[in-house]
Amino acid sequence: MSTEVLKTGSPDAGCLDPVSPGQIRRALEEADPVTLALVLTQFTCDPELLGRAQPFINGPMNYQASIPDSLQSEIRDRLCDILIQHFETAGELPPVPDGPLLQQMLSTAAGEPVAEDYVAMMREDLNAEQADPGRLRWRKQPDPKTLEGFHTLIIGAGMSGLCAAIRLREAGLPFTIIEKNDGIGGSWYENIYPGCGVDTPNHFYSYSFALNHEWSHFFARRDELWNYFEDVADKFDIRQQIRFGEEVVACRFDDARKIWAVEVRGVDGAIETLEVNAVISAVGLLNRPKIPEFEGLSDFEGPVMHTAQWDPEFDWTGKKVVLIGTGASAQQAAPTIAGATEHLTIVQRSAHWVVPNPNYDAEVQEGLKWVLKNVPFYARWYRFQLFWAFADGLHAALQVDPDWEDPDHSVNMINARHRRFMEEYAKSKLGEHSPLLAKVIPDYPPYGKRILIDNKWFEMLNRDNVSLETSGVARIHPHAVELEDGTVIEADAIVAATGFRTTEVLFPMTITGRGGVDIHELWGKDDAQAYLGTMIPRFPNFYTLVGPNTGLAHGGNVIFVTECQMRLVLDCYREQIERGDSTVEVRQDIHDAYNAEVEELHSRMVWTHKGMTSWYRNDRGRVFALLPYRLVDYWKMTTTFDPEAFIFEA
């Protein structure tokens, strides 16, 4: 093999790296063989090697050990030769495969048949190597004064706020971001509890237009995630448009002038009113912690904190800590601090299904980083495999089979299989006859509540200095927590992993639309609704990112949802500005029909399983928080713009 130095780089990478053919081949050893076969197929339009691998693929990334070494080597050798030629000649990228071949590739990547629906979505994503499809592209370029005169206020500089700002900047539209914190990142700025991290793989949980090929782990911890959003803000020069330490108090639509008056509380507490043409709320649902109101809590003499308001000065070493809750933050924080405490008592309100992932603590090898950065299309195909494994590939497990024989424990055959797997996993970690099994195995079907990735949770529960209690908290004493069954637990500190005020969407802001309608009166205390989770009738030029019915509880990627929402927002902007109109809002009948369909779909999904409660549902049982569709369905709905669904006014 030649030892000459080549110049490599993909359009996503934005740079060229010197590398030898030998280094290319060694880097390919650390990459996924099926993902490499997908890239090879795209370069050659010949699926022969991919077809030979197909019998060994039972699911996305669930095959490495079963594919013969000789076949893996053949895939790597063939692709290495093609890449060397590609880099030597600085050749053009191959075209995206045609429909039938692309669908075959998608099905092989997923390890099961993939519907034709996904072909258009994947074709667009593969084309993103050369042209970002999420940008606003004017049909007729407006004059600069028109653009300068259309100002947007974005509430929040977290993940969705940054996405909105970047897309508006690319379109040439001015904006201001109001951020209540002192830094960007939203949840990833605020949450600093021990063990805080993501439970969606990083190579999927990232912007499609700002892929990061340098993740240190497959599931990064909080600091690396926060730094990613910091870097994105700097890359797109967003920071100078952010007003930190300020908070939106109220947004009021002026019917006569067709503008929004936004009241902003400054750092000094003074209220300033900003007048803008449009408002994008990017506050999400998980931004206001739910603080428990236990009797006697104010009398407790030790530290008390919510996981979302963690005190960085808190030292749990040698202390008796009571942690209330067993959700996502609890299952990350508890194993992290347990070893240093004198005793950790966990008060469980309800059990959660826990699933293992071999990559949860794994580092990304340098060779794989190189492949992600330099091998064309690899990162895009890898993201699709993650998309299927953590999102749409799980959607069938959520559907209620009305004829299913065991509806109390599962909702269909796939759901039952997942239940058996997670039950056996718990037994393998705790012991076949462990008394803990009765406490940790949920009495509801899988995916009824958020599935959690095992962060050494079961291993921690087996520690001598850890106790799991299933009786609720009755009251708090100055140095103890008393449970409803009479148990009194000595405590030096209390940690509440009790979630967020999710039902109070857009709380505590006052939002007043056309004709003086108050959004909280319209919705009531817990029944938020919006068209595609984004637009509300009588609230023109007002958009909610990560709004009602856009959450993902079974897996998935909220960044994907946000990018879809911004496609809809940008289409509204383009139509409105090119027409010369002042406002756009969704029609009431379109909004109502959409939400009726959402409710009907949810009625046949696991989240409305009888006898089960969760923060996804309001007091009358309506699922207000979650998206019932496959992500590909939501992508289609937000990328197909019908002006007839909206009301435009000059």
N, C-alpha and C positions, 0 to 999 in steps of 0.2 A: 504493500500500500504506500502511496506517495506520502512524503513527509513535508510537502510544501505547505506554506501558510496561506490559508484562505481568508477572505473577508466575509463574515456572516452577519445576518441580521434580518429580522422580519419587520414589516411595517409597524406592528404594534410596539416593537422594541425601540424604534427611533434611533438606532445606532448600529455601528458595525464593529464586530469583535474579531480580532485575529484568532484563528484556530487551525489546527492541522487535521487532516483526515483521521488520524488515529484518535485524536481527542473527540471528534464527532462520534466515532464508533463507540468509544468508552462512555460518552454521555448517554447514548441511546440505550446502554445497558441499564441505566437507572430510570428509564421511562417505561410507561405502561405498554405492553406489546400490542394490545388491541387498538389503543389510541394511535400507535405508530402505524398499524395496518390500515386504519382509516385514512391517515395522511397519505400513505403509500397508494391507496386506492384512488384518492383524489388526484394525485400526481399522474397516475398511469391510466385511470379509467378502467382498470382491470381488477375486479374483486376476487381474483383466484386465491390469493393467500388469505384474505379476509374470510373467504368462504371456507377454507380449510380450518380456520380457527373457530368458526361459528359453532360447531358441535360442543365445544368446551365452554361456551359462554352461557351461564345460567342467569346472569343479571349483570348490570353495569359494575365493572371492577370486582367481579366475584369469580375469578377464573385463573389468576396468575399461576397458581400451583398446578393447575390441571393441564395447561397448554404444554405440549412436549417441548423440551429444550431445543430440539432441532428445528421445530417450527418457529419458535421465538427468534432463534439465531438467523433463520432464513429471512424473516421479516426485517430484522435489524440490518442485515447485510445488504439486502435489496434497497432499503430506504437510504442507507448510508451512501451507496453508489449514486443514487439519484440526487441526494443533497449535495454531494461533492460537485457533481456536474452543475447543479443549480447555482451554487455559490461561485464556482469558477467562471461561469458565463454571465453571472448576474441576470439570469433568465427571468422572464415574466412569470408571475404566479399562474398556476393552472386554473382553468375556469371552475366554477362550482358545478358539481355533477348534475346531470339532468334528473328529472323527477323520479323515474323508476329506480335508477341507480342510487340516488340520494336516499330514497325511502328504504332500500335494501341496506344501505350503510347504517341508517338510523336504527333499524330493527336489530341489526347485528350488534351495534353499540349498546343497545338496551338489553339484549339477551331475550327479547320477546318481540312479537309483532308491534310495530309502531304505526299508528294511523297516518293516512295521507295528510291530515291536518298539519302535521309538524314539518312538512317539506318546505312550505313557504317561510315559516319562521326560521328554520335552520339555514335556508338559502340566504336569507337576509343577514343572519349572524355571520356566516362564512364570508359574505361580501363585505362585512365590516372591516376585514383586513385591509380593504382599500378605500372604503367610504362609510363613514359613520351614519347609519340609517336614522338615528334618533334626532339629528339636527333639524331645525326648521329650515326648509328651503322655500323661499318666496317664489310664487309663480310670477309675480310682477314686483320687482324690488321697489319698496316704498322710498320716498325721498327722506333724506336724513332728518329733516325737521319733524316729519310725522313720527319717526321712530323715537327721536329724542323727547317728543311730547307725550309718549305713552309710558308712564312710570308704574312699576310694580313694587309693592311692599311684600317682602317674604318674612313670615314669622317663624324664626328658628333657623339656626345654622348647624343643624345635625345632618344626618345622611340625606334626607329628602330635601332639606333647604339648600344644601350645596348642589344637589342635582338640578334643582330649579334654577339656581343662580347661573350655573354653567351653561345650561341650555338657553337661558335668556341672553347671556353675554354673547354666545355664538350667533344668536339671531340679531344682534345689534340693538337690543332693547335694554333701557336703563332699569335699575332696581336698587333697592335698599333692603338690607337684612337687619331685623331687630332680633337680638339674641340676649336672653335673660342671664346667661352664664358669662363667665369671663373668658371663655374659650369656645372653640368650635367642637363639633362631634356629637352633641346631643347626649344620648344614652351612653355613648362611649367616653364622653367627658365626665359625666356625673357618676357613673358606676365604677368605683375603685375598690370594691370589697375583695378580699383575698380569693384568688382562683378565678376571678372574673374573666370570661372569654366567650367566644362564639361557639354555637353548636351547629352551625352550617359551615361546610368546608370553605375556606377562604378563597379558593380559586373560583368558587361560584358566588360567594358573598363579597362581591366587589362590583364596581361600575363596569358595564360592558365597554365603555369608552375610555376606561382608565384601568386596564388590567395590570395587576401587580405580579411580576414574575419572581419577586424576591422574598415571598413569605418564608419565614424561618420554620414554621410548622404548618401542617395541613389545617389545624384548628388553632388559630392564633389566640393569644391572651390579650387582655384589654389594652395594654400599652401599645402593642404593635398595631392593633386595629385603630386606636386613636391616632397614632402617627400616620397611618395610611390616609385618613381623612384630612389631617393637617397637610400632608404632602399634596393631596389633590387640590386643596384650597389654594396652596401656593402655586402649583403648576398652572392653574387656570386663573390666577391672579384675582381671587375672590375676596381676600381678606380686607382690602381697603373699602369695600362696600358694606362691611359689617359694623353695626353699632353694638358693642359689647356692654353687658351689665345693664341693659335697658329692657323694658318689658311692655308688651302691648296690653293695654287695659281694655280698650273698646275699639270696635270698628263699626262705623255708621254710614250707611249709604245715603247720599244726598240725591233724592229723586229728581229735583229740578236741574241740578248741575251734572248729574250722572257721574259722580266721583265718590270715592270712599274717603271719609275723614277718620283717620286712625289716631287714637290717643295713646301716647307712649310715655311711660313713666321713666324718667331718666335716673342716672346714678344718684343724683341729689334728691330724688323724690318728686321733683317738679314734673308736671304734665305738659307735654308738647303735642300739638295736633299736626299731623302730616296729611296732606291731601295727595291722593294717588289715584290712578285709573283702575288698578286691579290689585287684589290681595290674594296671596297664596299662603294658606296656613300649612306649615310644615312641622307641626308640634307632635303629630302622631298620637297614639293612645297610651303609651307607657312613659309618661313624663311627670306625673304627679303621684308620689308614693301614697299608698293607703296606710295611714298610721293607726294601729289598733287602739281601741279605747277601753282597755281593761280597767276594771275597778282597782284603784290603788296604784296605778302605774306611776302617777306623779309622786308617790311617796317612796318609790324605789330609790335606794341610796347609791347604787352603782351606775355605770354607764348603760344607757339605753339608746339603741340606734336601729334604723332601718337599713337593710343592705344597700338600698339606693342612696342613702345618706351616710355612708360609712365614715367614721372618724379615723383619719389616717394616724392619729396619735394613740389609738387604742391598742394596748398590748394585752393579748389574751393568754400570755404565757403563765402557767401555774394557776389559772383562775377557773372557777366553776361558771361555765357559760351555758345559758339556756337559749336555744335557737328555736324560734316559733315558725313553722312552715317547712315544707319539703319540696318546694317547687324548684325552678331552674337556678335561682341565685343560691338557695340553700344547698342544693346538691353540688354546687361549685365551691361555696365558702366552707361548708362543714368539713369535707375531707382535707381541706388546706390547713385548717386551724386545729383539727382534732388532736394531732400528735403532741402539740405543745400545751394543751389545756390540762388542768388537773382532772376535770371531768366536763364532758360535753353532753348535755341532755337536749335531744331534739323532740319537739312537740309536733306531732304530725296531725294535720287536719284531714288530709286524705292521701292515700298512696298514689304513686305515679309509676307508670310503666317505664322501665329503664332498659335500654338496649346498648350492647357493646359496639364499639367501632375501633378496629385495629389501628387506625391512623390518628386517634384522638390525641395522643401525646407524641406522635412521631414527628421527627424533623424532616424537612424537605431536603433531599440530597442535592449537592451542587450540580451534579450532572442533569438532574431533572429541571433545576432552575434554568440551566443553559438551554435545554430543549424547549421549555415553555417560552423562553425569550426569543429563540432563534429559528426554530423549526416552524415553517408556515403552517397555519391551521391547527397545530397541535393543541394550543390553549383553547381554541374554540370547540374542538371535538371533546376535549377533556371536560369543559364546562357543560356540554350536553350530557355526558355520562353522569356528571354530578346532578344536573337538572333532573334527569330521569330517576336516579337513585334516591334523591332527597325531595322530590316534588311530584311530578305528574305520574311517575311510576307507582306511587303509593295511593293515587286517587281512588282506584278500584276498591281498596281496603276500607274506604270510608262509607261505602254505599250500603244501605240496609236492604237485605234480601228478605222480603215479607214472608217467605216460606222457610226461612232458616230454622233449623231444628233446635238451636240453643241460643235464643235471643238474649238471655240474661247475661251471657258471658262474651258473646261475639255477635257480629252483625252479618257475616257472610263467610264463605269458605276461606278466602284469603285472610280475612281478619282473624279467623280462628287459628290459622297456621301461624300468624304472627304472634298470637297469644301463647301458643304452645312453645314457640321459640323463646320468648321472653320469660316464661315461667321456668323453663329448663335452665335458662341462663342464671336466673336468681338462685335456683337450687344448686347449680354448680359452684356458685360463689359463696353461698351461705351454709351449704350442707343440706343433704336430702331431707333431714328431719329437724332442721333448725326451727325453734319456736318463732324466729323472726319472720319466717315465710308467711305466716298468717297476717302479719302486720304490713308487709311490703308488697304483697301481690294484690293489685286492685280488684275490686268487685265489679268493675265496669269494663266494657270492651276496650281494646287497644284503640288509641287515637281519640277516645272520648275527651281526654285532656292531653296536654302537650307531652309527647314522648321525649324522654331525657336520655342523653348519652351518658353512659357510666363513667363517672369521674372518680373511680375507686370508692364509690358510694357503699357498695356491699362490703368491700374490704374494710372500710371504716366502721361499719355497723358491728363488725365482729371484734372490734377493739374492746379491751376491758374497761377503758375509761369513757366509753360512749354508751348512752342509753337512748332507746327510742320509745316515746310515750304516745299513746293514741287517744288519750282522754283530753278534752279541750281545756283551755285555760279558764279557771273560775275567777281568780283575783290575784293581784300582786301584793306582796308584803315588802317591807323595807329591804329584806335580805333573802327573799324567797319567792317562788312562783307556786301557787296552789292550783291544782287541777280539779276538774269537775268530779273526779272519782275520789277526791279527798287527799290524794298524794301531794306532799309538800316537798318541793325541790329547792335546796339551798342554791343561791345564785349570787355571783359577784358581778355579772353583766348579763344583759338581755339583748338579743339580736332578733329583730322582726324581719322575717322574709315573707312578708304578707302582701306582696303585689302592689298594684296601682289602682288609682281611681279611674278605671277604664270606662265605666258606663257614662261618666260625665265628660263627654266629648267636647273639646274646645274650652273646658273649664280652666280658669275662672274668668275668661274674657267675656265681655258683652259684645254680641254680634247682632247688629240690627240691619235688616235688609229693606227691600222695596216696601213702601207703605208703612214703615215702622215696625215690621214684624220682627220679633226677638227669636233668635234661633233656638234658644233654650225653652221658650214657651212652645215653639213649634214642635220640637222634639219631645218635650217633657224631660223628666230627669234622667231617663235611661234608654231612649228609643231613637237614637240618631240614625238618619237615613240620608243617602246621597246617591245620585246617578253615577254608576261605576265608581262609587266611593269618593267622587271628586266634585260633583256639582249639585247645587240645591236650588229648586225653583224659588223665585223671588229674591235671590241673592246673586244679582248679575256681577260678572267679572270677579267672582269669589270662588276659590278652588281649595279643596282640602286634600293634601297628600297624606297617604297612609290614613285615610279617613274611614268611615263606617264600612264594614264588610270588605276590608282589604287585607285583614290579617291572615297569617298562615300558621295553622296549629299542627299540621301533620308533617311539616317540613317545608322546604321551599326557600325562597329568598325574597325578602321584602324589598331589596334594591331592584329586583326585576319588576316588581309591581309598581314601584315608584317611577321607574323609567317608562313603563307603559302609561301611567297616569300623565306624565309630562308630554308624551306624544299627543294625548287628547288635549291637554292645555295649549300646546303650541298650535295645534290645528285650529282651535278656537281663536287664538290670537291672530293667526294668519287670515282666517276668513273674515274676522271682524275688522282688522286693519286694512286689508285690501278692499273691503267693501266701503270703508270710510264710516263705519258705525261706531257708536260710543260704547255700547254694551252688548253682551251676549249672556244668555242664561238658558238652562235646559227647560224644555216644555214640561208642564206638570204631568201630562198623560204619559210621556216617555219615562219620566222619573218613576211614576207610580207602577207602571207595567214592569220596569226593571226590578224594583224592589219586591213586587209580588212574585216574580220568578225566583228571586233570591230566597225568599221565605219558603216557597214551594220546594225548591231544591234542598234546602236545609232540613225540611220535614222528613226527607228520606235519607238523611245522613247520620253518622254516629253521634254528632254533637247534640242531637235532640233525643238521644236514647232515654227511655223512661227511667225515672228515679235518680238521674244524675244531674248535678248542678256544676256550673263552672262560670268563670268571669266572662265567657264568651256570650252569655245569654242575659237578657234583662229580666225584670221581675215577672213578666208574663210568659217567659220562656222563649222569646224570639232571639235568634242568634244575630246580634248586631255587629259583632266584631270580625267575623271570619268570612273569607271568600269561599263560596261553594263550588266555583268553577275550577277546571284544570287551568294551569297557567297559560297554555296555548289558547284556550278559549278567551281568556282575558286579554291576551296579546291581540287576538283578532278583533275583539270588540273595541279596543282602544287605538287600533291602527287603521280602522275603517271609519272614516268620518262622513257622516250624513248631515249636511246643513239643515235638512228639514226637521231634525230632532231638536233644534234650538230656536230661540227667539232673538233676533237681532234688532236693535233700535239705534237710530241715528243720533 
